[in-house]
Amino acid sequence: MLRQTKEMSRHVEAVLKTLDILDCFVHSPDATLKEIIDKTGLNRSRVMRLIGTLESRGYLTYDPHNRTYRLGSRVMTLGKAYELNNDLITLARPVLKHLADQTGEMASLYILDKFERVAIGRERGHHPIEVIPEAKENGWKSMRVLPVRCFWPIHQMRYAIT
């Protein structure tokens, strides 16, 4: 469980609103300006300023043909940095690979982010057709049933990895 610190209760409003804009793309690959305004509840001028900042830093890109925004490559750069520097992923990768090799099925590692699961590691099996679930879905109950699934409590995972 994440330890609550004094700093976690302090918020910078502009940063929170900017993160709300990025959250618009969690379940949708693109969004129009109107969709972003509707999802965030922010006024048009504020959304335009925040989007302009995100675009200038590579976190969003704009498609003038479709008049939509998409996540930019800078988001993937941060995701890769998280992946490369996360001890759990590093430790679990050989276990996922072994499981995929032994079963022929895809093996995935998920973490719980509040009430949503997030795939943070995945090794493909050797079957020519695979079902790859979405990277993030609401709740555990909405998980798709795959041919092989193993759940280990985190305290038991240490023994499986070593």
VENDAHU-V931143 format. One record per pair of residues at least 24 apart in sequence whose C-alpha atoms are under 10 Angstrom apart, sorted by the first residue. I is the first residue (numbers start at 1). J is the second residue. D is the distance in Angstrom with one decimal. If there is no record, write none. Layout:
# VENDAHU-V931143
I&J&D / I&J&D
This chain:
# VENDAHU-V931143
14&46&9.4 / 14&50&8.2 / 15&50&9.2 / 17&41&9.6 / 17&42&8.1 / 17&46&9.2 / 17&47&8.6 / 17&50&8.1 / 18&46&9.7 / 18&47&8.4 / 18&49&9.8 / 18&50&6.1 / 18&51&7.9 / 18&53&9.1 / 18&54&8.1 / 19&50&9.7 / 21&47&8.0 / 21&50&8.2 / 21&51&7.9 / 21&54&9.4 / 21&60&9.9 / 22&51&9.3 / 22&54&8.9 / 22&59&8.4 / 22&60&8.4 / 22&70&9.4 / 22&71&7.7 / 22&75&9.5 / 24&70&9.8 / 24&71&9.8 / 25&60&10.0 / 25&69&9.1 / 25&70&7.4 / 25&71&7.1 / 26&71&9.6 / 26&135&9.2 / 26&136&7.8 / 26&137&9.6 / 27&134&9.1 / 27&135&9.2 / 27&136&7.8 / 27&137&8.4 / 28&70&9.0 / 29&68&9.7 / 29&69&8.6 / 29&70&6.2 / 29&71&7.5 / 30&60&9.8 / 30&61&9.6 / 30&62&9.3 / 30&63&9.4 / 30&66&9.7 / 30&67&9.7 / 30&68&6.0 / 30&69&5.4 / 30&70&4.7 / 30&71&7.5 / 31&62&9.7 / 31&66&9.7 / 31&67&8.5 / 31&68&5.2 / 31&69&5.3 / 31&70&6.8 / 31&71&9.7 / 32&62&9.4 / 32&63&9.7 / 32&66&8.5 / 32&67&6.2 / 32&68&4.4 / 32&69&6.1 / 32&70&9.2 / 33&67&8.0 / 33&68&7.0 / 33&69&7.6 / 34&68&9.6 / 35&68&9.4 / 36&68&9.8 / 36&69&9.1 / 79&120&9.5 / 82&120&9.3 / 83&120&7.3 / 83&121&8.2 / 86&120&9.4 / 88&120&9.2 / 88&121&9.3 / 88&154&9.9 / 88&157&9.9 / 88&158&9.9 / 89&120&7.0 / 89&121&6.2 / 89&122&9.4 / 90&121&9.1 / 91&157&9.6 / 91&158&8.8 / 91&161&6.6 / 91&162&8.8 / 92&121&7.9 / 92&122&9.6 / 92&157&8.5 / 92&158&9.3 / 92&160&9.1 / 92&161&6.6 / 92&162&10.0 / 93&121&7.1 / 93&122&7.9 / 93&123&7.7 / 93&161&9.2 / 94&123&9.2 / 94&161&7.8 / 95&123&9.5 / 95&157&9.5 / 95&160&7.5 / 95&161&6.2 / 95&162&9.3 / 96&121&8.1 / 96&122&7.0 / 96&123&5.9 / 96&124&8.8 / 96&125&9.8 / 96&161&9.6 / 97&122&8.4 / 97&123&5.7 / 97&124&7.9 / 97&125&8.4 / 98&123&9.0 / 98&125&9.8 / 99&123&8.6 / 99&124&9.8 / 99&125&8.6 / 99&148&9.5 / 99&149&9.9 / 99&150&9.3 / 100&124&6.3 / 100&125&4.8 / 100&126&7.7 / 100&127&10.0 / 100&148&9.5 / 101&125&6.3 / 101&126&7.4 / 102&126&9.8 / 103&127&9.8 / 103&147&9.4 / 103&148&7.7 / 104&128&9.9 / 104&148&9.4 / 105&129&9.8 / 105&130&7.9 / 105&131&9.5 / 105&146&8.7 / 105&147&7.3 / 105&148&6.8 / 105&149&9.3 / 106&130&7.3 / 106&131&8.3 / 106&132&8.1 / 106&146&8.8 / 106&147&9.0 / 106&148&8.1 / 106&149&9.3 / 107&146&9.7 / 107&148&8.0 / 107&149&7.7 / 107&150&8.7 / 108&132&9.5 / 108&133&9.6 / 108&149&8.6 / 108&150&9.3 / 109&150&9.6 / 109&151&9.2 / 110&135&9.1 / 110&136&9.2 / 110&151&9.7 / 111&136&9.9 / 112&136&9.8 / 112&139&8.9 / 112&140&9.0 / 113&138&9.9 / 113&139&9.7 / 114&138&9.9 / 114&139&9.2 / 115&139&5.5 / 115&140&8.0 / 116&140&7.2 / 116&142&9.8 / 117&142&9.9 / 117&143&8.9
